[in-house]
Amino acid sequence: MRPTLQISVFLLSSLVALGGCKIVKNADPAEAGQAEEAQTDQARMAALAREIWEPQVLPAVADLLAPLADVRAALAQDVDAAGAKYGYKPVGEASAWNFGVTGTGVIVETKMKSRAAKLQVDTVGDGKPDVTIQLGPIIRGTALRDAMSFLSFTDFRDQIEFAKLAGGLNAMAHENLMIPTEDPIGKTVSFAGIYTFKDVESRPEIVPTTLTFGAP
């Protein structure tokens, strides 16, 4: 076979082979690595939150629990003294006090159809809400994480990883709640949970670890 004919046959064979192939753009290694890292962080922190929930988190919450009325009365007198007696805050001047509280009240407002579902509760009998209970599944804040004396930022790679742990703990709180399928407005609710103190005028936004609903 002449050289020119051999080349033509080779090119034709190559074109036929390529016709059955699909050209795929190579992924950017940096983008792929970042996506994998973010996914791995979230999965790992969710797994850690699940692992420590019963053996460490719930006992730590139980150790902090005090009647909401007592905590409020102490805070009205002296915030730092109340914190030293009832609360916990991470090391650092900018850290806020976190309190574990128990209480009972009447649900006067609800937000049940939102992914950030909440209850507004009257615990003092004046018909006005003075406590917010976060139901989730979206639960905001880092109160649960920051109330755990055995968790320290220095034990984690960076702020992003530490934030994902807070989200994992909030997810565990939501997962373990027994939430009525019907709107519970007007019913009584007994609660235990954690909140981060802002000031004496702000309504506590509690991340509950237990909820019990009663009759109207």
Backbone bond lengths (Angstrom), bond angles and torsions (degrees), N, CA, C in turn:
res aa  C-N    CA-C-N  psi(-1)  N-CA   C-N-CA  omega(-1)  CA-C   N-CA-C  phi
1 M - - - 1.481 - - 1.519 108.40 -
2 R 1.323 114.20 136.12 1.460 117.37 -178.86 1.527 111.10 -70.92
3 P 1.364 116.83 151.73 1.482 120.93 -177.71 1.514 113.26 -53.60
4 T 1.316 117.95 -43.71 1.477 119.82 -177.33 1.515 111.00 -64.22
5 L 1.331 116.79 -36.98 1.458 120.72 179.18 1.523 110.54 -68.65
6 Q 1.343 116.65 -39.74 1.461 120.31 178.22 1.531 111.57 -60.79
7 I 1.337 116.20 -41.81 1.476 120.90 179.72 1.519 110.40 -63.92
8 S 1.370 116.41 -41.77 1.460 120.71 -179.02 1.519 110.92 -63.56
9 V 1.337 116.66 -41.37 1.464 120.28 179.23 1.527 110.39 -64.80
10 F 1.327 117.34 -40.23 1.466 121.62 179.54 1.530 111.47 -63.39
11 L 1.335 116.83 -45.81 1.457 121.03 179.84 1.510 111.30 -63.43
12 L 1.342 117.50 -40.66 1.449 121.17 -179.73 1.533 110.25 -64.07
13 S 1.343 116.24 -42.20 1.469 120.54 179.06 1.525 111.15 -63.25
14 S 1.337 116.35 -38.84 1.467 121.04 -179.93 1.515 111.49 -65.49
15 L 1.337 116.68 -40.93 1.466 120.86 -179.49 1.519 110.78 -66.62
16 V 1.343 117.25 -38.05 1.458 120.51 178.07 1.523 110.33 -64.25
17 A 1.331 116.54 -42.11 1.464 120.98 179.67 1.514 111.68 -64.40
18 L 1.345 116.87 -42.10 1.465 120.91 -179.93 1.512 111.73 -66.22
19 G 1.351 116.56 -28.48 1.456 119.45 -178.43 1.514 112.19 -61.83
20 G 1.328 117.68 -25.98 1.457 120.84 179.13 1.501 113.58 -93.83
21 C 1.321 118.15 6.31 1.462 122.04 -177.83 1.517 110.47 -106.77
22 K 1.341 115.39 155.06 1.460 122.40 175.47 1.512 108.60 -117.69
23 I 1.310 115.54 126.20 1.467 119.88 -179.18 1.522 108.95 -82.91
24 V 1.317 116.84 122.26 1.463 122.68 -178.59 1.512 108.79 -115.05
25 K 1.334 115.07 130.36 1.461 120.46 179.15 1.522 109.56 -71.73
26 N 1.319 115.23 131.64 1.463 119.71 177.47 1.520 110.48 -65.35
27 A 1.340 116.37 136.99 1.461 120.26 178.43 1.519 110.18 -69.61
28 D 1.326 113.91 146.18 1.463 119.32 175.86 1.531 107.75 -66.89
29 P 1.326 119.03 119.49 1.472 120.63 -177.63 1.515 112.97 -56.97
30 A 1.327 117.32 -35.54 1.470 120.38 -179.15 1.520 110.51 -67.28
31 E 1.364 116.02 -45.22 1.460 119.65 -179.42 1.523 110.70 -65.41
32 A 1.317 117.03 -42.77 1.461 120.58 179.73 1.514 110.89 -63.04
33 G 1.332 116.17 -40.78 1.458 120.01 179.81 1.514 112.13 -65.51
34 Q 1.333 116.77 -39.99 1.461 120.30 179.59 1.519 110.98 -66.27
35 A 1.335 116.76 -42.74 1.460 119.84 -179.70 1.524 110.91 -64.22
36 E 1.331 116.16 -42.33 1.453 120.34 179.74 1.520 110.91 -65.07
37 E 1.334 116.40 -40.67 1.463 120.36 -179.20 1.522 110.73 -63.94
38 A 1.369 116.67 -44.53 1.458 120.49 -179.25 1.523 110.42 -62.99
39 Q 1.329 117.06 -43.38 1.445 120.57 -179.89 1.528 110.76 -65.00
40 T 1.298 116.06 -41.39 1.459 120.42 -179.53 1.523 110.96 -65.76
41 D 1.334 118.10 -41.01 1.465 121.87 177.38 1.520 110.67 -58.27
42 Q 1.322 115.91 -49.08 1.457 119.96 -176.78 1.525 111.06 -63.79
43 A 1.320 116.31 -44.38 1.460 119.86 179.99 1.527 110.86 -65.38
44 R 1.318 116.21 -40.93 1.462 119.63 -178.24 1.526 111.72 -67.47
45 M 1.335 117.17 -41.72 1.456 120.20 179.74 1.523 111.63 -70.39
46 A 1.340 117.13 -34.08 1.468 120.09 175.10 1.519 110.18 -64.22
47 A 1.332 116.27 -40.89 1.460 120.49 178.65 1.529 111.18 -66.19
48 L 1.332 116.79 -39.54 1.460 120.31 178.28 1.527 110.83 -64.41
49 A 1.332 116.43 -43.52 1.465 120.32 178.86 1.521 110.65 -59.23
50 R 1.319 117.42 -41.86 1.466 121.26 178.78 1.535 110.98 -66.31
51 E 1.317 115.74 -39.47 1.463 121.08 -177.45 1.523 112.01 -64.65
52 I 1.336 116.80 -39.90 1.467 119.89 -174.48 1.526 112.70 -94.39
53 W 1.322 118.71 -5.71 1.459 121.53 -171.71 1.540 112.15 -56.94
54 E 1.298 117.77 -59.23 1.469 120.25 -176.20 1.533 113.45 -76.41
55 P 1.331 118.96 -46.02 1.470 117.28 -175.71 1.523 115.40 -75.29
56 Q 1.357 117.75 -23.47 1.459 118.92 -175.07 1.526 114.32 -125.19
57 V 1.316 117.80 -45.91 1.465 119.96 -174.46 1.526 111.44 -68.44
58 L 1.326 117.07 -52.20 1.470 119.02 -177.37 1.527 112.68 -61.90
59 P 1.337 120.10 -41.14 1.476 118.57 174.63 1.533 112.92 -63.21
60 A 1.335 117.51 -36.61 1.469 120.16 178.56 1.520 110.74 -66.29
61 V 1.335 117.01 -39.02 1.467 120.40 176.18 1.522 109.59 -63.30
62 A 1.326 117.25 -45.58 1.463 121.32 -179.26 1.526 111.74 -58.53
63 D 1.327 116.71 -37.58 1.463 120.58 179.53 1.524 112.42 -66.49
64 L 1.338 116.54 -26.99 1.466 120.20 -178.53 1.523 113.65 -88.50
65 L 1.319 117.50 -17.24 1.463 120.08 -170.07 1.524 112.93 -63.98
66 A 1.327 114.12 134.32 1.460 122.68 174.88 1.527 106.92 -148.56
67 P 1.328 118.67 156.09 1.464 120.19 178.14 1.531 111.36 -57.85
68 L 1.313 115.91 134.73 1.464 120.72 -179.15 1.526 111.51 -56.11
69 A 1.317 117.38 -40.06 1.467 120.81 -179.55 1.527 111.37 -60.49
70 D 1.338 117.25 -39.56 1.459 120.28 179.50 1.521 111.31 -67.93
71 V 1.319 116.13 -41.61 1.470 120.17 179.30 1.516 110.30 -63.60
72 R 1.316 116.39 -43.46 1.468 120.00 179.59 1.531 111.38 -62.41
73 A 1.298 116.49 -43.54 1.471 119.82 -179.25 1.521 110.35 -62.85
74 A 1.317 116.86 -40.60 1.460 119.98 178.97 1.520 111.54 -67.82
75 L 1.331 117.50 -40.35 1.459 121.04 179.01 1.524 111.66 -63.65
76 A 1.322 116.36 -35.17 1.465 119.78 179.24 1.519 111.48 -65.56
77 Q 1.331 117.31 -25.17 1.458 121.01 -179.84 1.527 111.74 -86.82
78 D 1.334 116.97 -49.59 1.465 120.87 -176.91 1.525 108.03 -162.23
79 V 1.325 116.26 115.62 1.461 120.88 -174.17 1.523 112.02 -62.39
80 D 1.327 117.14 -49.44 1.457 119.51 -176.65 1.526 112.11 -68.37
81 A 1.312 116.91 -35.33 1.466 119.55 176.61 1.527 110.21 -66.40
82 A 1.321 115.96 -40.22 1.468 120.13 176.98 1.516 110.56 -64.70
83 G 1.340 116.18 -40.22 1.454 119.93 178.28 1.511 112.06 -63.62
84 A 1.327 116.40 -42.87 1.455 120.65 179.88 1.527 111.40 -64.02
85 K 1.316 117.02 -32.47 1.455 120.93 -178.08 1.521 112.78 -83.72
86 Y 1.332 116.17 -43.07 1.466 119.80 -171.11 1.538 115.13 -114.24
87 G 1.324 117.37 -20.06 1.453 118.68 -167.92 1.513 115.48 -113.51
88 Y 1.328 113.55 -172.39 1.462 121.47 175.14 1.519 107.54 -149.22
89 K 1.328 116.12 142.16 1.452 119.99 172.45 1.520 109.29 -140.41
90 P 1.328 116.68 146.16 1.466 119.87 178.11 1.520 110.43 -63.19
91 V 1.314 115.91 158.85 1.460 121.12 178.89 1.523 109.05 -64.06
92 G 1.331 116.15 133.10 1.461 120.82 179.43 1.510 110.61 137.37
93 E 1.320 116.02 138.00 1.460 120.36 -176.06 1.520 112.55 -64.25
94 A 1.325 117.84 -29.86 1.455 120.81 -176.70 1.521 113.06 -84.64
95 S 1.312 117.88 -6.82 1.464 121.16 -177.08 1.523 111.14 -70.98
96 A 1.326 115.52 145.54 1.459 121.42 178.55 1.524 110.18 -97.94
97 W 1.321 115.55 158.47 1.457 120.65 175.15 1.524 109.55 -74.29
98 N 1.321 115.99 142.41 1.464 122.67 174.31 1.519 108.53 -120.25
99 F 1.330 115.91 135.38 1.464 121.05 -175.25 1.525 110.68 -122.79
100 G 1.330 114.63 141.96 1.454 120.99 170.06 1.515 108.70 -99.74
101 V 1.326 116.62 126.11 1.463 119.68 -173.63 1.528 111.19 -133.83
102 T 1.331 114.06 153.87 1.460 121.83 171.58 1.512 108.25 -122.49
103 G 1.317 116.98 154.64 1.452 120.26 178.81 1.516 111.63 -177.14
104 T 1.313 114.57 171.77 1.467 122.61 177.77 1.521 107.97 -139.11
105 G 1.314 116.46 141.91 1.455 119.78 178.93 1.511 111.57 -163.39
106 V 1.310 114.21 -177.44 1.466 121.51 179.34 1.523 108.59 -104.70
107 I 1.314 115.80 134.34 1.464 121.15 179.61 1.525 108.25 -78.61
108 V 1.329 116.67 114.73 1.462 120.65 -176.04 1.529 112.70 -105.73
109 E 1.334 116.85 -18.10 1.461 121.08 175.72 1.525 108.28 -145.15
110 T 1.329 116.12 149.87 1.467 119.80 178.25 1.524 110.21 -138.86
111 K 1.316 114.14 158.11 1.463 122.81 173.56 1.522 105.31 -141.12
112 M 1.335 115.54 82.10 1.452 120.98 -169.07 1.527 114.11 -95.43
113 K 1.322 118.42 -22.75 1.457 120.42 -174.92 1.521 113.18 -89.37
114 S 1.300 116.87 -4.08 1.458 121.73 178.64 1.518 109.98 -87.70
115 R 1.338 116.19 153.35 1.465 119.65 172.63 1.528 110.92 -71.04
116 A 1.332 116.15 -16.09 1.465 120.98 172.43 1.526 108.10 -106.20
117 A 1.340 115.96 56.31 1.461 121.58 -175.39 1.528 111.11 -62.57
118 K 1.344 115.11 144.84 1.462 120.60 -177.39 1.517 110.49 -145.52
119 L 1.322 115.09 158.03 1.455 123.26 169.78 1.524 108.48 -118.64
120 Q 1.322 116.31 139.31 1.460 121.77 172.16 1.523 107.05 -108.24
121 V 1.327 116.00 122.59 1.465 121.21 -168.08 1.524 111.36 -121.65
122 D 1.326 114.72 137.75 1.467 122.04 173.69 1.517 107.89 -98.01
123 T 1.330 116.69 112.67 1.468 120.56 -178.75 1.528 112.86 -103.67
124 V 1.347 117.00 -4.75 1.477 118.97 -176.33 1.522 112.83 -113.68
125 G 1.331 117.51 -2.72 1.458 120.78 173.65 1.504 116.33 84.46
126 D 1.339 117.24 19.43 1.472 118.32 179.43 1.531 112.19 -102.30
127 G 1.317 117.05 5.46 1.459 120.64 178.17 1.516 114.84 81.53
128 K 1.340 117.08 1.79 1.459 120.95 -178.76 1.530 109.69 -113.91
129 P 1.343 117.30 144.34 1.462 118.94 179.62 1.523 111.84 -70.09
130 D 1.318 116.57 133.67 1.464 120.32 176.49 1.526 111.54 -128.54
131 V 1.336 117.08 0.21 1.460 122.90 177.79 1.521 108.47 -140.44
132 T 1.324 116.01 136.91 1.466 121.97 171.62 1.517 108.39 -108.11
133 I 1.326 116.31 130.61 1.461 121.27 176.25 1.519 107.93 -113.12
134 Q 1.330 116.19 120.40 1.462 121.30 -179.65 1.528 110.07 -84.98
135 L 1.334 115.03 126.35 1.460 120.53 -179.91 1.522 112.52 -101.80
136 G 1.311 117.25 -32.51 1.460 121.07 -179.09 1.520 112.81 83.08
137 P 1.333 118.47 -164.97 1.467 124.97 18.39 1.531 116.31 -69.82
138 I 1.341 117.41 -19.88 1.460 118.40 175.33 1.524 108.19 -85.46
139 I 1.321 115.99 112.97 1.462 122.48 177.88 1.525 107.42 -116.57
140 R 1.306 115.83 123.19 1.462 120.56 -173.86 1.527 111.02 -91.52
141 G 1.345 113.83 154.00 1.448 119.75 174.70 1.516 112.87 97.13
142 T 1.318 114.76 175.28 1.468 121.80 -176.73 1.524 111.50 -125.86
143 A 1.328 116.92 25.61 1.464 120.80 -174.17 1.521 112.40 -58.69
144 L 1.326 117.30 -45.97 1.462 119.77 -178.22 1.526 111.14 -61.24
145 R 1.310 115.54 -48.23 1.464 119.17 179.74 1.519 111.41 -61.62
146 D 1.328 116.47 -44.86 1.462 120.61 -173.33 1.519 113.30 -75.50
147 A 1.338 117.01 -12.05 1.460 119.95 177.47 1.524 112.24 -90.64
148 M 1.324 116.81 -1.80 1.464 121.05 -177.60 1.525 109.94 -93.48
149 S 1.311 117.41 109.98 1.465 121.01 -177.50 1.524 112.45 -67.33
150 F 1.337 118.03 -20.48 1.461 121.17 -178.66 1.531 112.98 -88.07
151 L 1.343 117.36 -1.16 1.458 121.29 177.42 1.525 109.45 -107.98
152 S 1.317 116.31 125.03 1.463 121.33 -179.62 1.520 109.80 -129.06
153 F 1.309 116.19 139.07 1.465 121.15 179.10 1.525 111.27 -55.83
154 T 1.316 117.24 -34.70 1.464 120.53 -176.53 1.526 112.56 -67.56
155 D 1.329 117.18 -13.33 1.462 120.37 178.15 1.528 112.67 -86.78
156 F 1.340 116.41 -0.46 1.464 120.49 -176.64 1.520 110.04 -120.15
157 R 1.318 115.28 159.66 1.459 120.27 -172.91 1.527 112.61 -63.58
158 D 1.331 117.29 -45.13 1.457 120.22 -177.55 1.529 109.43 -161.80
159 Q 1.334 115.41 -178.46 1.461 121.21 -176.94 1.522 111.70 -65.45
160 I 1.325 117.34 -32.13 1.462 120.36 -179.86 1.525 110.40 -64.72
161 E 1.310 116.52 -46.77 1.460 120.56 179.16 1.531 110.77 -62.57
162 F 1.329 116.33 -41.01 1.464 121.07 -179.60 1.528 110.50 -65.39
163 A 1.327 116.42 -37.13 1.466 120.65 177.88 1.528 111.00 -66.08
164 K 1.328 116.66 -37.99 1.461 119.88 178.87 1.526 111.05 -66.32
165 L 1.318 117.56 -30.81 1.455 120.31 175.15 1.529 110.19 -65.20
166 A 1.329 117.20 -42.47 1.469 120.65 177.06 1.522 110.22 -58.26
167 G 1.335 116.19 -43.01 1.455 119.93 178.17 1.521 111.81 -64.24
168 G 1.330 116.72 -38.40 1.457 120.23 178.13 1.518 112.57 -64.14
169 L 1.324 116.85 -39.98 1.467 120.82 178.19 1.522 111.20 -67.87
170 N 1.335 116.99 -40.54 1.463 120.13 176.58 1.523 111.05 -61.88
171 A 1.331 115.98 -38.89 1.471 120.28 178.27 1.527 110.98 -63.99
172 M 1.326 116.95 -37.98 1.463 120.30 177.71 1.530 110.93 -65.98
173 A 1.331 116.88 -38.61 1.462 120.00 177.74 1.522 110.11 -60.35
174 H 1.330 116.66 -47.22 1.469 120.37 179.18 1.519 111.05 -62.02
175 E 1.312 116.68 -44.32 1.468 121.34 -176.10 1.522 112.10 -59.64
176 N 1.317 117.07 -31.40 1.462 120.65 -174.50 1.523 114.22 -96.09
177 L 1.337 117.42 6.95 1.460 120.41 178.04 1.521 110.95 -88.77
178 M 1.324 116.26 142.56 1.461 122.54 171.12 1.532 107.30 -97.37
179 I 1.329 115.54 101.29 1.467 121.40 -174.39 1.521 109.24 -104.30
180 P 1.328 118.99 128.87 1.469 120.80 -179.80 1.529 112.00 -60.25
181 T 1.308 115.84 146.49 1.459 119.73 176.84 1.521 111.11 -76.49
182 E 1.331 117.41 -25.12 1.461 122.14 176.30 1.526 109.89 -99.54
183 D 1.324 115.71 153.81 1.459 120.59 179.97 1.535 109.79 -59.66
184 P 1.348 118.19 123.08 1.462 120.31 -175.47 1.530 114.60 -88.36
185 I 1.315 117.94 13.83 1.463 119.43 -178.28 1.529 110.36 -55.38
186 G 1.323 116.10 136.02 1.453 121.99 -178.79 1.509 114.03 92.32
187 K 1.323 118.20 -14.99 1.455 121.38 179.47 1.524 110.62 -86.31
188 T 1.313 114.84 162.99 1.461 119.30 172.74 1.531 109.20 -86.70
189 V 1.309 115.81 154.07 1.458 120.93 176.64 1.525 108.77 -141.71
190 S 1.308 115.60 133.99 1.461 121.40 172.00 1.517 107.60 -106.28
191 F 1.308 117.13 138.36 1.466 120.01 -171.91 1.516 111.35 -140.05
192 A 1.315 114.50 156.96 1.455 123.34 168.30 1.515 106.58 -141.56
193 G 1.316 116.35 137.78 1.457 119.01 -178.31 1.515 112.47 177.74
194 I 1.321 113.90 -170.55 1.468 122.04 -173.89 1.519 110.24 -119.20
195 Y 1.321 116.06 143.30 1.467 119.42 170.31 1.521 110.05 -142.11
196 T 1.321 114.48 154.45 1.462 121.56 177.13 1.524 108.70 -94.78
197 F 1.314 115.81 125.49 1.463 120.92 -178.24 1.530 110.81 -74.57
198 K 1.344 116.21 131.58 1.462 121.90 175.73 1.527 110.11 -104.66
199 D 1.322 115.82 -61.65 1.460 121.85 174.68 1.519 107.40 -161.89
200 V 1.325 116.66 170.38 1.467 119.98 -173.65 1.519 112.31 -67.58
201 E 1.317 118.24 -18.38 1.461 121.07 -179.31 1.524 112.73 -88.47
202 S 1.323 117.54 -19.93 1.465 121.04 -175.06 1.528 110.94 -80.63
203 R 1.320 115.22 141.77 1.454 121.51 177.83 1.525 109.63 -73.57
204 P 1.333 118.75 126.96 1.462 119.92 177.74 1.529 111.38 -59.96
205 E 1.340 116.70 133.88 1.464 122.50 174.82 1.518 107.09 -107.93
206 I 1.307 115.43 99.51 1.462 121.98 -169.05 1.525 110.87 -90.11
207 V 1.336 114.58 133.53 1.464 121.20 168.30 1.526 105.67 -93.01
208 P 1.319 118.59 107.65 1.464 119.67 -172.95 1.514 113.15 -81.55
209 T 1.314 115.79 143.42 1.461 121.00 170.50 1.519 110.96 -104.07
210 T 1.335 117.12 -21.01 1.462 121.45 171.71 1.529 109.04 -142.12
211 L 1.329 115.07 144.40 1.461 122.48 175.20 1.523 108.19 -140.35
212 T 1.345 115.64 136.47 1.458 120.72 174.81 1.520 107.82 -131.34
213 F 1.313 115.73 122.81 1.460 120.35 -178.35 1.523 109.94 -98.92
214 G 1.347 115.35 136.28 1.450 121.73 178.88 1.512 111.27 -114.29
215 A 1.313 114.27 -171.79 1.461 121.00 -179.45 1.522 110.33 -77.04
216 P 1.331 117.65 161.62 1.474 120.44 175.37 1.507 111.52 -61.52
